Structure formats: C-alpha cells, structure tokens
Amino acid sequence: AESLARRIRLLFTMADSKAVYSQQEHLQAKYVGTGHADTTKFEWAVNQHRDSYSAYIGHHSLLAYSAIAENESMGRLRYQFMQKMLAPCGKPPKREDE
C-alpha cells in the first residue's frame, strides 16, 4: 500500500510539472519580455530596461518623481525615456555564429 501511494504521488508530481512547463511555454510565447532558454544576457537587459522606461512613462507618479529629482519637465523626461527605449543598452554584441 505504501509503494502504491508513492507511485500515485510521483504521477501527480510529474503531471503537475508538465502543466507548469506548458504554462511557462505559453507565457513565453505570449509575452516577449519573459525570455526563453536561448535569451542572451543582452536581450534580457534590453527587456528589463524597456520595461522600466515604460513603467516610468506609464505611471504619472513615477514620472513626476523623476522630474522633480532631475529638475526637468515631465514632457522632456517622457521624451528622453522614449528615446532611451530605442537602444537602452547600446549596440548588440557581435554573435559568434555570424
């Protein structure tokens, strides 16, 4: 009876891990910033910086705080953040396969 209970727990654990893996694949396909197994450090950093800049632009209080801290207008900071979103980490590094 003990070994049967162990087998049942193992089956449920395996099924749960497959479900989690399936959900993770779905999220990675749906949202670009979640990354995947082949995401490079550079791509990850770019996604992080773009997410941060979009949060600064999208949340009025964060933009106002930044404007006060830097003694700039909110419109100017919004423009600067949007410009930084184009290439937040500079040019991408050369790939080894190219």
Residue pairs with C-beta under 8 A, 6 or more apart in sequence:
27 34
28 34
28 35
28 36
32 47
33 47
33 50
33 51
35 43
35 44
35 47
42 89
42 92
42 93
45 88
45 89
46 88
46 89
49 84
49 85
49 88
49 89
50 85
50 88
53 81
53 82
53 84
53 85
53 88
54 85
55 62
56 62
56 63
56 66
56 77
56 81
57 63
57 78
57 81
57 82
63 74
63 77
63 78
64 74
66 72
66 77
67 73
67 74
67 77
70 77
72 80
